[in-house]
Amino acid sequence: MSILAKFQQADPHEDQRYFRSPEHWAENTQAIKRFLEEPMKTEEIARICHEVNRAYCQAMGDGSQPRWEDAPQWQQDSAITGVAYHLAHPDSTPADSHKSWFAEKERDGWTWGPTKDPGKKQHPCFVEHALLPKEQQAKDYIFLAIVRALAS
């Protein structure tokens, strides 16, 4: 069960008892330890990467990125594939991340275009990593940092 699902299924009234009486504190501490020791799943890491990227895009003035729950399946799959790539290649670089993304898009028929257009399968970042604007390169650094932090 995902971490998010556990929180969504938690009964807030039931959880409050742990904070009211000292006899429940030890039990609560053990439950939290078990919860934190479970490894995150690839999809959970991908969701976090997506949401951080969405926030970064918003900070840069790009409000086009949907919430994970509203993102089309191809976009979720792309994030999941990116996480899986980094988990399988722990020594990869941000440039490798972009190469992996580029190869996936190329396999799916995407090409360069002046603006991102999923209908036409065009993307302005469909270039070598070194040719990306620094703001776009930053996304690869951030993505990789999140995967490494959550996978360890």
Phi and psi restraints in degrees (value plus and minus 20) as a CYANA .aco file:
   2 SER   PHI     -91.8   -51.8
   2 SER   PSI     139.3   179.3
   3 ILE   PHI     -80.2   -40.2
   3 ILE   PSI     -64.4   -24.4
   4 LEU   PHI     -80.7   -40.7
   4 LEU   PSI     -63.1   -23.1
   5 ALA   PHI     -82.5   -42.5
   5 ALA   PSI     -57.6   -17.6
   6 LYS   PHI     -82.0   -42.0
   6 LYS   PSI     -64.0   -24.0
   7 PHE   PHI     -87.0   -47.0
   7 PHE   PSI     -58.6   -18.6
   8 GLN   PHI     -87.3   -47.3
   8 GLN   PSI     -50.0   -10.0
   9 GLN   PHI    -106.6   -66.6
   9 GLN   PSI     -31.9     8.1
  10 ALA   PHI     -86.4   -46.4
  10 ALA   PSI     119.9   159.9
  11 ASP   PHI    -110.2   -70.2
  11 ASP   PSI      93.1   133.1
  12 PRO   PHI     -81.1   -41.1
  12 PRO   PSI     -52.0   -12.0
  13 HIS   PHI     -90.3   -50.3
  13 HIS   PSI     -57.3   -17.3
  14 GLU   PHI     -86.4   -46.4
  14 GLU   PSI     -62.1   -22.1
  15 ASP   PHI     -88.1   -48.1
  15 ASP   PSI     -48.5    -8.5
  16 GLN   PHI     -83.5   -43.5
  16 GLN   PSI     -48.6    -8.6
  17 ARG   PHI     -81.1   -41.1
  17 ARG   PSI     -49.6    -9.6
  18 TYR   PHI     -86.4   -46.4
  18 TYR   PSI     -48.2    -8.2
  19 PHE   PHI    -114.3   -74.3
  19 PHE   PSI     -28.8    11.2
  20 ARG   PHI    -108.3   -68.3
  20 ARG   PSI     -57.3   -17.3
  21 SER   PHI    -145.9  -105.9
  21 SER   PSI     115.0   155.0
  22 PRO   PHI     -79.1   -39.1
  22 PRO   PSI     -47.1    -7.1
  23 GLU   PHI     -85.8   -45.8
  23 GLU   PSI     -38.3     1.7
  24 HIS   PHI    -116.8   -76.8
  24 HIS   PSI     -29.7    10.3
  25 TRP   PHI     -82.7   -42.7
  25 TRP   PSI     -62.9   -22.9
  26 ALA   PHI     -84.6   -44.6
  26 ALA   PSI     -62.9   -22.9
  27 GLU   PHI     -81.4   -41.4
  27 GLU   PSI     -62.8   -22.8
  28 ASN   PHI     -84.2   -44.2
  28 ASN   PSI     -62.3   -22.3
  29 THR   PHI     -80.4   -40.4
  29 THR   PSI     -61.9   -21.9
  30 GLN   PHI     -85.5   -45.5
  30 GLN   PSI     -60.8   -20.8
  31 ALA   PHI     -83.1   -43.1
  31 ALA   PSI     -62.1   -22.1
  32 ILE   PHI     -84.4   -44.4
  32 ILE   PSI     -62.7   -22.7
  33 LYS   PHI     -80.3   -40.3
  33 LYS   PSI     -64.7   -24.7
  34 ARG   PHI     -81.8   -41.8
  34 ARG   PSI     -61.9   -21.9
  35 PHE   PHI     -81.7   -41.7
  35 PHE   PSI     -64.6   -24.6
  36 LEU   PHI     -94.3   -54.3
  36 LEU   PSI     -42.2    -2.2
  37 GLU   PHI    -100.3   -60.3
  37 GLU   PSI     -35.3     4.7
  38 GLU   PHI     -91.9   -51.9
  38 GLU   PSI     112.5   152.5
  39 PRO   PHI     -90.3   -50.3
  39 PRO   PSI     127.7   167.7
  40 MET   PHI     -95.5   -55.5
  40 MET   PSI     125.8   165.8
  41 LYS   PHI    -104.2   -64.2
  41 LYS   PSI     135.9   175.9
  42 THR   PHI     -73.4   -33.4
  42 THR   PSI     -63.7   -23.7
  43 GLU   PHI     -85.8   -45.8
  43 GLU   PSI     -55.8   -15.8
  44 GLU   PHI     -85.9   -45.9
  44 GLU   PSI     -61.8   -21.8
  45 ILE   PHI     -84.6   -44.6
  45 ILE   PSI     -61.5   -21.5
  46 ALA   PHI     -81.9   -41.9
  46 ALA   PSI     -60.2   -20.2
  47 ARG   PHI     -82.0   -42.0
  47 ARG   PSI     -63.4   -23.4
  48 ILE   PHI     -85.3   -45.3
  48 ILE   PSI     -64.6   -24.6
  49 CYS   PHI     -77.5   -37.5
  49 CYS   PSI     -63.9   -23.9
  50 HIS   PHI     -82.2   -42.2
  50 HIS   PSI     -66.7   -26.7
  51 GLU   PHI     -87.1   -47.1
  51 GLU   PSI     -57.1   -17.1
  52 VAL   PHI     -86.7   -46.7
  52 VAL   PSI     -62.1   -22.1
  53 ASN   PHI     -81.8   -41.8
  53 ASN   PSI     -60.0   -20.0
  54 ARG   PHI     -81.5   -41.5
  54 ARG   PSI     -63.8   -23.8
  55 ALA   PHI     -85.0   -45.0
  55 ALA   PSI     -61.5   -21.5
  56 TYR   PHI     -81.1   -41.1
  56 TYR   PSI     -65.7   -25.7
  57 CYS   PHI     -80.4   -40.4
  57 CYS   PSI     -62.8   -22.8
  58 GLN   PHI     -80.7   -40.7
  58 GLN   PSI     -61.3   -21.3
  59 ALA   PHI     -83.2   -43.2
  59 ALA   PSI     -47.7    -7.7
  60 MET   PHI    -109.5   -69.5
  60 MET   PSI     -16.8    23.2
  61 GLY   PHI      72.2   112.2
  61 GLY   PSI     -11.9    28.1
  62 ASP   PHI    -125.2   -85.2
  62 ASP   PSI      82.6   122.6
  63 GLY   PHI    -115.8   -75.8
  63 GLY   PSI      -0.5    39.5
  64 SER   PHI    -104.1   -64.1
  64 SER   PSI     -32.2     7.8
  65 GLN   PHI    -101.5   -61.5
  65 GLN   PSI     103.5   143.5
  66 PRO   PHI     -97.9   -57.9
  66 PRO   PSI     141.2   181.2
  67 ARG   PHI     -80.9   -40.9
  67 ARG   PSI     135.8   175.8
  68 TRP   PHI     -71.5   -31.5
  68 TRP   PSI     -65.3   -25.3
  69 GLU   PHI     -83.5   -43.5
  69 GLU   PSI     -46.5    -6.5
  70 ASP   PHI    -120.5   -80.5
  70 ASP   PSI     -25.9    14.1
  71 ALA   PHI     -90.2   -50.2
  71 ALA   PSI     122.5   162.5
  72 PRO   PHI     -83.8   -43.8
  72 PRO   PSI     136.4   176.4
  73 GLN   PHI     -77.7   -37.7
  73 GLN   PSI     -58.6   -18.6
  74 TRP   PHI     -80.5   -40.5
  74 TRP   PSI     -53.8   -13.8
  75 GLN   PHI     -94.7   -54.7
  75 GLN   PSI     -60.6   -20.6
  76 GLN   PHI     -83.6   -43.6
  76 GLN   PSI     -64.1   -24.1
  77 ASP   PHI     -80.6   -40.6
  77 ASP   PSI     -57.2   -17.2
  78 SER   PHI     -83.5   -43.5
  78 SER   PSI     -63.0   -23.0
  79 ALA   PHI     -86.4   -46.4
  79 ALA   PSI     -61.6   -21.6
  80 ILE   PHI     -82.7   -42.7
  80 ILE   PSI     -63.0   -23.0
  81 THR   PHI     -82.4   -42.4
  81 THR   PSI     -60.8   -20.8
  82 GLY   PHI     -82.4   -42.4
  82 GLY   PSI     -63.2   -23.2
  83 VAL   PHI     -84.1   -44.1
  83 VAL   PSI     -66.7   -26.7
  84 ALA   PHI     -79.3   -39.3
  84 ALA   PSI     -58.9   -18.9
  85 TYR   PHI     -79.4   -39.4
  85 TYR   PSI     -68.5   -28.5
  86 HIS   PHI     -89.4   -49.4
  86 HIS   PSI     -52.5   -12.5
  87 LEU   PHI     -86.6   -46.6
  87 LEU   PSI     -56.4   -16.4
  88 ALA   PHI     -99.7   -59.7
  88 ALA   PSI     -40.6    -0.6
  89 HIS   PHI    -149.1  -109.1
  89 HIS   PSI      53.7    93.7
  90 PRO   PHI     -82.9   -42.9
  90 PRO   PSI     -38.0     2.0
  91 ASP   PHI    -116.1   -76.1
  91 ASP   PSI      -9.1    30.9
  92 SER   PHI     -87.6   -47.6
  92 SER   PSI     140.3   180.3
  93 THR   PHI    -130.1   -90.1
  93 THR   PSI     148.9   188.9
  94 PRO   PHI     -77.5   -37.5
  94 PRO   PSI     -57.0   -17.0
  95 ALA   PHI     -84.5   -44.5
  95 ALA   PSI     -57.5   -17.5
  96 ASP   PHI     -84.0   -44.0
  96 ASP   PSI     -57.3   -17.3
  97 SER   PHI     -79.0   -39.0
  97 SER   PSI     -65.9   -25.9
  98 HIS   PHI     -85.5   -45.5
  98 HIS   PSI     -60.7   -20.7
  99 LYS   PHI     -80.4   -40.4
  99 LYS   PSI     -60.8   -20.8
 100 SER   PHI     -84.3   -44.3
 100 SER   PSI     -65.8   -25.8
 101 TRP   PHI     -80.3   -40.3
 101 TRP   PSI     -65.7   -25.7
 102 PHE   PHI     -79.6   -39.6
 102 PHE   PSI     -66.6   -26.6
 103 ALA   PHI     -82.6   -42.6
 103 ALA   PSI     -59.8   -19.8
 104 GLU   PHI     -83.3   -43.3
 104 GLU   PSI     -66.7   -26.7
 105 LYS   PHI     -82.9   -42.9
 105 LYS   PSI     -61.9   -21.9
 106 GLU   PHI     -81.1   -41.1
 106 GLU   PSI     -63.7   -23.7
 107 ARG   PHI     -80.0   -40.0
 107 ARG   PSI     -53.1   -13.1
 108 ASP   PHI    -107.4   -67.4
 108 ASP   PSI     -15.9    24.1
 109 GLY   PHI      71.4   111.4
 109 GLY   PSI      -7.4    32.6
 110 TRP   PHI     -97.4   -57.4
 110 TRP   PSI     133.6   173.6
 111 THR   PHI    -158.6  -118.6
 111 THR   PSI     156.1   196.1
 112 TRP   PHI     -92.3   -52.3
 112 TRP   PSI     124.4   164.4
 113 GLY   PHI    -173.0  -133.0
 113 GLY   PSI     136.6   176.6
 114 PRO   PHI     -85.6   -45.6
 114 PRO   PSI     -45.5    -5.5
 115 THR   PHI    -157.1  -117.1
 115 THR   PSI     136.8   176.8
 116 LYS   PHI     -89.8   -49.8
 116 LYS   PSI     103.6   143.6
 117 ASP   PHI    -160.4  -120.4
 117 ASP   PSI      73.8   113.8
 118 PRO   PHI     -78.8   -38.8
 118 PRO   PSI     -51.8   -11.8
 119 GLY   PHI     -83.6   -43.6
 119 GLY   PSI     -61.1   -21.1
 120 LYS   PHI    -110.0   -70.0
 120 LYS   PSI     -26.0    14.0
 121 LYS   PHI      35.8    75.8
 121 LYS   PSI      31.9    71.9
 122 GLN   PHI    -141.6  -101.6
 122 GLN   PSI     125.4   165.4
 123 HIS   PHI    -169.3  -129.3
 123 HIS   PSI     113.9   153.9
 124 PRO   PHI     -91.4   -51.4
 124 PRO   PSI     -35.3     4.7
 125 CYS   PHI    -111.1   -71.1
 125 CYS   PSI      -8.1    31.9
 126 PHE   PHI    -102.3   -62.3
 126 PHE   PSI      39.9    79.9
 127 VAL   PHI    -160.9  -120.9
 127 VAL   PSI     153.0   193.0
 128 GLU   PHI     -82.1   -42.1
 128 GLU   PSI     129.5   169.5
 129 HIS   PHI     -74.3   -34.3
 129 HIS   PSI     -62.9   -22.9
 130 ALA   PHI     -82.9   -42.9
 130 ALA   PSI     -43.0    -3.0
 131 LEU   PHI    -109.9   -69.9
 131 LEU   PSI     -27.8    12.2
 132 LEU   PHI     -90.2   -50.2
 132 LEU   PSI     127.0   167.0
 133 PRO   PHI     -81.2   -41.2
 133 PRO   PSI     131.9   171.9
 134 LYS   PHI     -75.0   -35.0
 134 LYS   PSI     -55.1   -15.1
 135 GLU   PHI     -83.1   -43.1
 135 GLU   PSI     -53.8   -13.8
 136 GLN   PHI     -99.9   -59.9
 136 GLN   PSI     -58.0   -18.0
 137 GLN   PHI     -80.3   -40.3
 137 GLN   PSI     -55.6   -15.6
 138 ALA   PHI     -77.2   -37.2
 138 ALA   PSI     -53.7   -13.7
 139 LYS   PHI     -79.9   -39.9
 139 LYS   PSI     -58.7   -18.7
 140 ASP   PHI     -88.5   -48.5
 140 ASP   PSI     -57.7   -17.7
 141 TYR   PHI     -85.5   -45.5
 141 TYR   PSI     -64.0   -24.0
 142 ILE   PHI     -85.5   -45.5
 142 ILE   PSI     -66.5   -26.5
 143 PHE   PHI     -76.1   -36.1
 143 PHE   PSI     -69.9   -29.9
 144 LEU   PHI     -83.3   -43.3
 144 LEU   PSI     -61.5   -21.5
 145 ALA   PHI     -81.9   -41.9
 145 ALA   PSI     -60.0   -20.0
 146 ILE   PHI     -85.6   -45.6
 146 ILE   PSI     -66.3   -26.3
 147 VAL   PHI     -79.5   -39.5
 147 VAL   PSI     -66.9   -26.9
 148 ARG   PHI     -83.6   -43.6
 148 ARG   PSI     -61.7   -21.7
 149 ALA   PHI     -86.8   -46.8
 149 ALA   PSI     -60.1   -20.1
 150 LEU   PHI    -104.5   -64.5
 150 LEU   PSI     -41.6    -1.6
 151 ALA   PHI    -106.9   -66.9
 151 ALA   PSI     -34.1     5.9
